[in-house]
Amino acid sequence: MATQYYTASSLDGFIATPDHSLDWLFPLGDVNETSYPGFVRAVGALAMGASTYEWMLRHVVEPGTPESAAWPYRQPTWVFTHRALPPVAGADIRFVEGDVRPVHRAMRAAAGDANVWLVGGGDLVGQFHDAGLLDELIVQVASVTLGEGRPLLPRRITSPPLRLTSVQAFGSGFAELRYAVPKTA
Ligand SMILES: NC(=O)c1ccc[n+]([C@@H]2O[C@H](COP(=O)([O-])OP(=O)(O)OC[C@H]3O[C@@H](n4cnc5c(N)ncnc54)[C@H](OP(=O)(O)O)[C@@H]3O)[C@@H](O)[C@H]2O)c1
């Protein structure tokens, strides 16, 4: 029953290029040979920001194209946006904005005994952290640098620092780092 930020990141701390490309990520390994299948089975609710949702629309769902596919998550998904983004037919997607705290309460209620997955981006996860709602970071550190891009977690977390709980290699493409987020008083 944890609220987890699970993501891949470049070695220099970016989860996408400045123009939201993930082309650097997929050649590095097969997601089914990482912790992802087990991780996602234990997820009961997801949250993501508008850019991440738009990436999913462009690259996974592709509505109106011959490659069109279903939304990949059976769990309810909360999408943070100030805009009227298109929904995906047949998917449980809830568009929200503003304070993450009431949304987190609704996510927790929907997830039951399962975990809450903060998909990204980094600032949205930072908003959950600011509210004391982030429990764990699980980062697949990819064996590439990007130089610039969309940040992993644009916050200063130094005191107390994160607590490293596990390190695992997946081939030569990824080092997975898990951190617990200490609760401040
Ligand atoms: N490497 C990986 O495994 C991985 C994982 C996740 C995501 N990604 C990629 O990383 C990139 C992340 O993009 P990003 O940094 O722009 O972050 P993002 O969180 O996906 O999108 C940011 C946008 O979400 C909306 N938003 C955020 N907080 C909000 C709030 N409290 N209320 C209302 N709207 C809010 C705003 O959009 P509006 O105001 O325009 O609505 C904001 O500009 C994407 O390209 C995604 O595909 C990569």
The ligand as a Tripos MOL2 file, in Angstrom:
@<TRIPOS>MOLECULE
LIG
   48    52     1     0     0
SMALL
NO_CHARGES

@<TRIPOS>ATOM
      1 N1         11.3460    7.5240  -18.8120 N.am      1 LIG1
      2 C1         10.1600    7.0980  -18.3960 C.2       1 LIG1
      3 O1          9.9960    5.9370  -17.9670 O.2       1 LIG1
      4 C2          9.0240    8.0780  -18.3670 C.ar      1 LIG1
      5 C3          8.0230    7.9350  -17.4000 C.ar      1 LIG1
      6 C4          7.0080    8.8710  -17.3650 C.ar      1 LIG1
      7 C5          6.9690    9.8930  -18.2970 C.ar      1 LIG1
      8 N2          7.9340    9.9720  -19.2380 N.ar      1 LIG1
      9 C6          7.9410   11.0590  -20.2320 C.3       1 LIG1
     10 O2          8.4460   12.1970  -19.5580 O.3       1 LIG1
     11 C7          7.8160   13.3780  -20.0460 C.3       1 LIG1
     12 C8          7.2490   14.1210  -18.8650 C.3       1 LIG1
     13 O3          6.7290   15.3390  -19.2850 O.3       1 LIG1
     14 P1          6.6050   16.6010  -18.2790 P.3       1 LIG1
     15 O4          7.8790   16.8230  -17.6150 O.co2     1 LIG1
     16 O5          6.0110   17.7020  -19.0920 O.co2     1 LIG1
     17 O6          5.5760   16.1350  -17.1470 O.3       1 LIG1
     18 P2          4.0530   15.6700  -17.1330 P.3       1 LIG1
     19 O7          3.7180   15.5560  -15.6790 O.co2     1 LIG1
     20 O8          3.8210   14.4820  -17.9820 O.co2     1 LIG1
     21 O9          3.2200   16.8870  -17.7490 O.3       1 LIG1
     22 C9          3.2940   18.1640  -17.1610 C.3       1 LIG1
     23 C10         1.9670   18.8570  -17.3790 C.3       1 LIG1
     24 O10         0.9430   18.2280  -16.5870 O.3       1 LIG1
     25 C11         0.0000   19.2180  -16.1870 C.3       1 LIG1
     26 N3          0.0040   19.2940  -14.7300 N.ar      1 LIG1
     27 C12         1.0060   18.9530  -13.8550 C.ar      1 LIG1
     28 N4          0.6180   19.1570  -12.5880 N.ar      1 LIG1
     29 C13        -0.6510   19.6290  -12.6460 C.ar      1 LIG1
     30 C14        -1.6160   20.0080  -11.6630 C.ar      1 LIG1
     31 N5         -1.3460   19.9260  -10.3490 N.pl3     1 LIG1
     32 N6         -2.8320   20.4240  -12.0930 N.ar      1 LIG1
     33 C15        -3.1230   20.4830  -13.4060 C.ar      1 LIG1
     34 N7         -2.2600   20.1370  -14.3870 N.ar      1 LIG1
     35 C16        -1.0320   19.7270  -14.0020 C.ar      1 LIG1
     36 C17         0.4460   20.5220  -16.8300 C.3       1 LIG1
     37 O11        -0.0990   20.5060  -18.1500 O.3       1 LIG1
     38 P3         -1.2130   21.5040  -18.7470 P.3       1 LIG1
     39 O12        -1.2490   22.7170  -17.8540 O.co2     1 LIG1
     40 O13        -0.7150   21.7870  -20.1300 O.co2     1 LIG1
     41 O14        -2.4790   20.7460  -18.7700 O.co2     1 LIG1
     42 C18         1.9320   20.3150  -16.9470 C.3       1 LIG1
     43 O15         2.5560   21.1400  -17.8940 O.3       1 LIG1
     44 C19         6.7790   12.9110  -21.0540 C.3       1 LIG1
     45 O16         7.3010   13.0150  -22.3540 O.3       1 LIG1
     46 C20         6.5730   11.4340  -20.7400 C.3       1 LIG1
     47 O17         6.2070   10.6920  -21.8880 O.3       1 LIG1
     48 C21         8.9780    9.1120  -19.2700 C.ar      1 LIG1
@<TRIPOS>BOND
     1     1     2 1
     2     2     3 2
     3     2     4 1
     4     4     5 ar
     5     4    48 ar
     6     5     6 ar
     7     6     7 ar
     8     7     8 ar
     9     8     9 1
    10     8    48 ar
    11     9    10 1
    12     9    46 1
    13    10    11 1
    14    11    12 1
    15    11    44 1
    16    12    13 1
    17    13    14 1
    18    14    15 2
    19    14    16 1
    20    14    17 1
    21    17    18 1
    22    18    19 2
    23    18    20 1
    24    18    21 1
    25    21    22 1
    26    22    23 1
    27    23    24 1
    28    23    42 1
    29    24    25 1
    30    25    26 1
    31    25    36 1
    32    26    27 ar
    33    26    35 ar
    34    27    28 ar
    35    28    29 ar
    36    29    30 ar
    37    29    35 ar
    38    30    31 1
    39    30    32 ar
    40    32    33 ar
    41    33    34 ar
    42    34    35 ar
    43    36    37 1
    44    36    42 1
    45    37    38 1
    46    38    39 2
    47    38    40 1
    48    38    41 1
    49    42    43 1
    50    44    45 1
    51    44    46 1
    52    46    47 1
@<TRIPOS>SUBSTRUCTURE
     1 LIG1         1 GROUP 0 **** ****
